Amino acid sequence: MSATATEIAALRRRYLLMATSIFVLDLAITLIFSALSGAWANSWRTIGAGVILLLAFNWTISSRLFAPIQDYLEGKTSFDSIQRRLTQLPILSAAGVGIMAFIVWSFRLSTPWWIETSQLPPTIADFIVADLVLTVFYFTFTYFVISDYLATLCGFIFDRYGENLGLFFGSYRQKLMVALLVISITPLAAIMAELYSYEGERLHSEILVDVATAALGVALSAYFIVRSFLRPLRILSDGMEEVASGNLEVRVAVTSNDEAGEVTTRFNAMVEGLRERERIRETFGRYVDESVAATILARRGDASGEVAEATILFTDIAGFTTIAEYLSPSELVAVLNEYLGTVLEPIRRNGGVVNTFIGDGLFASFNMPLACPDHACAAVQAAIDIQRAVGSRTFGDFGVALATRIGISSGPVIGGSVGAGQRMSYTLLGDTVNLAARLEVLNKELGTRILVSQSTRDACGERFAFTPLGTVGVRGRSEQIAIFTPDPNLQETAS
């Protein structure tokens, strides 16, 4: 949402007040000097110079500095066209004030030399030092006041327009160095100039003026310096807390034109990267089981071959081809999705991982890649739960009844990423996988619903009641294999 005319006017007015706030400080310094030195007769000249330059002329210059920013806020220009002005706003405002301060104090300090006044003329050394110290002080004060305002302005632009600074001309180190020097060294420099320039009552009076002026100026400057340094860090810290609490939707406003702003920009880029990775993980998890996706991401995409003992489970729908003939494509997909959702839940509940959906069936594994200590029993329990869940309901708007065939085998399994180039897939390979697939198909010939291999039967021990079905030959194996089917009616008493 763009800013309203009232909001833009308030932002402009606040900037002009902040830019000309130096006049208030200057007026206070002038009154302190007049009161302690007794130079009231000349105060109208000194105050007048401040009104003309530090207030009126400064207001005009500041209005021109803000004009491009106002055009952007009103939608007349792009953000890119005013980024440089935003970044340089503190230094440009301070530079203007510094030039005007030099002129004002050159006029004030030199007045006793060319106008008859009760004010005593300064020494050349005091004139030079005082003029330079006050100029630097006014420059520094304005710079940090506008830096503090810049944080508010950038925060407003971020909230309303979604734009962040991308140009950084400031230096955190230089800012800190200038701040420390101005607060600590400049008052001492002014006092040292007085010590070498005056003596007696005049020295006491001049030092008193310096101390009173420094106390006021340093206190106000320190306030804005601290705000200018700490606000960007506080905003960044709040953003980090949000990320630490799990909120990856956070985006932080860049409110500083120095290294703190650059760090904030990199923080936003980092969070965007984390957000993108989370989107990839979530999307990946829609097509690959979440545990498989998590495993691959944790290995930074490196899922090279590994061997582990696991149990493989294949499912298929009996007579699915016939069912598909009298359902429309949309109805068929709806039935299949509802069915697969029903089958998926017992597998996950028992610690299994669905590796692949194969048409109307699926290929699940227990103990790879997700650890499942009692994987054979878990797979058999999942198969029994699937039969009960599928057999007790119908699917789709037409109430289609489905029968599921399941094959289970346990043994060594090879897991890893296979593919070429940019197309990779995590899969499980080995004789155990092939045998489970063959057993699923064999159900059709034997009229059974669940078939398990000898290895799975042995691994389950006495947990389930199994009915032996003798030995059969399966494609890919030269020897006969023993096969079993669990009795779902007896499995609870056997467990």
Salt bridges, closest charged atoms under 4 A:
GLU7 OE2 - ARG160 NH2 2.59
ASP26 OD1 - ARG108 NH1 2.65
GLU74 OE1 - LYS76 NZ 3.12
ASP148 OD1 - ARG227 NE 2.98
ASP148 OD1 - ARG231 NH2 3.68
GLU206 OE2 - ARG202 NE 2.87
ASP258 OD2 - LYS175 NZ 2.96
GLU272 OE1 - ARG275 NH2 2.28
GLU272 OE2 - ARG279 NH2 3.22
GLU276 OE1 - ARG279 NH2 2.50
GLU278 OE2 - ARG281 NH2 3.02
ASP289 OD2 - ARG348 NH2 3.42
GLU306 OE2 - ARG299 NH2 2.93
ASP316 OD2 - ARG405 NH2 3.26
GLU338 OE2 - ARG393 NH2 2.19
GLU345 OE1 - ARG349 NH1 2.24
ASP385 OD2 - ARG349 NH2 2.95
ASP431 OD2 - ARG477 NH2 2.11
GLU440 OE2 - ARG405 NE 3.57
GLU479 OE2 - ARG477 NH1 3.81
GLU492 OE2 - ARG388 NH2 3.18
